[in-house]
Amino acid sequence: MAGGPKRPRFYLGVLVAGFLTGSFLSALLAHFLPESAARSFFTYSVTPTLGPVSANLLVVSFTLGPVGLNVSILSLIGVAVAYYVARSLF
């Protein structure tokens, strides 16, 4: 039974590649498809956010955020395709 690499960087790279590919496809379809139900379905996205997170360290204080992740149907499809391609390569 062949298993893929168990490295966190591998999985992080697959996620990043999948989300970038899916976001590119979503923007491409939003630009070229006419207004229809298919365009609305494939380009609909949910954006969960985290933040703002503040830290006061007495000497320095900073605020980070809000940080959001734009997730759409095509982004999830892109992650799945990137995983299967990376799994077949490694």
SULMODA-V264021 format. One record per residue. N is the residue number from 1. PHI is phi in whole degrees, 0 to 359 (none if undefined). OMEGA is omega in degrees with one decimal (* if undefined). NEAR is the number of other C-alpha atoms within 10 Angstrom. Layout:
# SULMODA-V264021
n/phi/omega/near
N/PHI/OMEGA/NEAR
N/PHI/OMEGA/NEAR
This chain:
# SULMODA-V264021
n/phi/omega/near
1/none/-177.9/2
2/274/178.0/6
3/243/179.4/7
4/284/178.6/13
5/297/-178.7/12
6/256/-178.9/8
7/256/178.9/8
8/297/179.0/9
9/295/177.4/10
10/299/-178.8/15
11/292/176.6/15
12/295/177.0/11
13/296/177.7/14
14/296/178.6/22
15/297/-179.6/19
16/296/179.6/16
17/297/179.4/18
18/294/179.7/22
19/293/177.9/24
20/294/178.8/16
21/296/179.3/19
22/295/177.8/24
23/293/176.2/22
24/298/179.2/15
25/295/178.7/17
26/296/177.9/20
27/294/179.2/13
28/295/178.5/12
29/293/178.6/17
30/297/-179.2/16
31/280/-171.4/11
32/261/-179.4/9
33/282/174.3/11
34/288/179.8/11
35/297/-178.2/10
36/202/178.4/8
37/292/179.1/9
38/295/178.2/12
39/296/179.3/16
40/297/-178.4/14
41/291/-174.8/12
42/283/-178.5/17
43/258/176.5/20
44/292/-179.5/15
45/221/176.8/17
46/243/-178.3/11
47/238/173.0/11
48/285/-178.6/11
49/236/176.3/12
50/231/174.9/12
51/128/-1.8/11
52/284/179.2/10
53/250/-179.7/11
54/252/176.0/11
55/226/176.8/10
56/244/-176.1/9
57/255/-179.9/8
58/68/178.7/6
59/269/-179.3/5
60/221/175.2/7
61/227/-179.5/9
62/212/177.6/9
63/233/-179.5/11
64/243/172.8/11
65/123/-2.2/11
66/286/179.0/11
67/250/-177.8/12
68/234/177.6/12
69/235/-178.0/12
70/272/-175.9/13
71/247/176.7/17
72/231/178.3/20
73/300/-179.3/16
74/291/175.3/25
75/294/178.1/26
76/293/175.6/17
77/295/177.5/15
78/297/177.2/24
79/295/179.5/20
80/296/179.4/17
81/295/179.1/17
82/297/178.7/21
83/295/-179.1/20
84/293/177.1/12
85/292/-179.8/12
86/294/179.1/16
87/292/179.6/14
88/284/179.3/9
89/280/-174.9/8
90/249/*/10
